[in-house]
Amino acid sequence: MRKLKITEIQRLSVETFRQFNKLPIVVLLDDIRSMNNVGSILRTADAFRLEAVLLCGITACPPHPDIHKTALGAEDSVCWEKITDPHEAVFRYIEKGYRICALEQAEGSLLLQDLNAQRGKGYVLILGNEVFGVKQSLIDLCDCCLEIPQFGTKHSLNVSVAAGMAIWQMAVPLLPSLAY
């Protein structure tokens, strides 16, 4: 086994990335305080070729050096949109037939590993504030809450880490639909 050189990894240009099919997953960031978290989630959205990232409430948007520090240019490739009211964004995707999922610990939540994303369906993944989580008013609009099982003394993960785990679980069943 040999580590690949960066020149051996076939990366898409930003222009080519924009032309390729995207996974029908939209990430909605509501009131994310840390620009490093925003950048990291944009970078994950690029890695999985997601449809879009919605930046809602107080969530900062590019261009900003603190976002760029972790996004590493993903802010230029990923389709993102600044939206004042996250509820309006959710209603827009409900009308399009997307399944709305919050990543939150809640009564009746679905363990992340039990999610069976289906090809041909779109998904919105809602991630909330680093301290307060997803607002109840958004949970009320959801088809499900996804919960990451945790076995230590803490009851939460960093929002960008949790986003990566949830995006992976949602994306894997949908990956065959992407043209490489």
N, C-alpha and C positions, 0 to 999 in steps of 0.2 A: 504494500500500500504506500502511496506517495501523495502528499498534500499537493493539491492543484495550485498552480500559479494564477494570479488574478487574470492574466491574459488568456488562460485556458478555459476560464469559466465563461460560458456564452451568455452574456448579459444583454438584455434588450436596451436599445436607446430609448430615451423618453418619447420620441416620436413614434417608434414602433410599439412601445408599451401602450400608448394611447389608442392605437389602431386594433390591438388584439382584443378578443373577447375577455370579459371580466367575470369573475364569480359573482353570482347575484347575492352578495352580502354587503350591506350598508352598515357602517359603524356610526352610531350616534353618541357623541361625547357631550355630556351635559354637565356644565359647571366644573370642568377639570381645571384645577388651579395651576398645576405644574406644566410649564411649557416643555420641559424635558419629557414628560409623559405624553404630551400631544405629539411631539416629534417621534417618539418611539412607536406610538400607535400608527402614525402615518407610514413609518418605515415597515412595520408589519403588514399594513394594508398593501404596500407596494410588493412585498415579498409574496403575498398570496393573490395578487392581482385582483383586489376587491373592487367592487363597483364604485363606492364612494365613502367618504368620511364626512359626517355632518358635525360642525363645530357650533354648539349651542350654548346659550347663556353666557357666563363669564369666560368660557373656554377661549383662549387666545388663538389667533390665526396667523398664518404666514403673511408676509415675510417677517421673521424675527430671528436674531442670532441664536437665542436659546432653543427655539424649535429646530432650527437648522442643525444645531450641534448634535442632536440625536436622530433627526430625520435623514441627514446626509443626502439631501436632494430629493427625497421622496415627496416633499411638499410641492415639487415641480411635476412629478409624474402622476401622483394620485389625484383623482378628481375630489376636491373638497369644496364645501360650501359653508359659509357663515350664516347661521339662522338664529334669530333672536329667541323665538318660542319653540322649544322642542316638541310641544304637543302638536303644533301645526305640522311639523315634519313627520311625526308619527302618523297623523291622519292622512297625509299625502301618500305614505307607503301602505297604509291599510287599504286605501282606495285602489292601489295597484295590486292588491292581493298578497302582499308580503306578510310573512309570519313575524310577529313582533316579540322579541325575547330580551328580557333584562337580565344582566348578570348581577344577581343579588341573592342574599340569603333571605328566604321568605317562606311563609307557610305554604306547603304544597309544592315547593320548588322541585324541579327536575334535576337530578344529578347530571353534571355535564357529560359524563361518559355514557349516559342513557339517551342523549339527544341523537336522533336519527335524521339528519338533514337529508332532504330528498331532492334529486335533480328535477329541474323544471319548476322549482319553487324559489322565491326570493325570501331573504331574511334580513331583519334589522336587529342588530345587537346594540342594546343600550347600556352604556357605561356611565356611572354617576360619579359625583364628587368624591375625592379621596377620603374625606372624613365622614360625610353624611350618606354616601351611596346614592342609589337611584331614588328619585322622589316618588312618594306613594302615588301621586297623581299620574305619573308615567307608568308605574306598575299596574295601575288600574286599566290601562290601555293595552296591556300585554297579553299575548296568547300563553306565555309561560315565563317563569323565572328560572334561570339556569344557575345552579350552585356548584362550586368547585369544592369537593370534599377536602377537609383539612384535618390533620391529626395532631397538631402541635398545640402550643399554648396560645398562639395568636389566632384571631378569628377573621383575618383578612390578608390579602396579598396586595402588593403594589398594583395599581390599576393597569399599568402597561404590561406587567407580567400576566395578570389575569386575562387581559385582552388577548395576548398571544396564545394562551392555552385555549380559550374559547374559540378564537378564530380557527385554530388548528382543528379542533373537534368539528366545527361547522364545515370547514373547507374540504377535509379529506374525502367525504362521500361525493363532493361536487367536482373534484379535480379532474376526473376523466372528461368533463365537458369543455375543458380548456384546450385550445389549439396551441401547440408549442411552436 
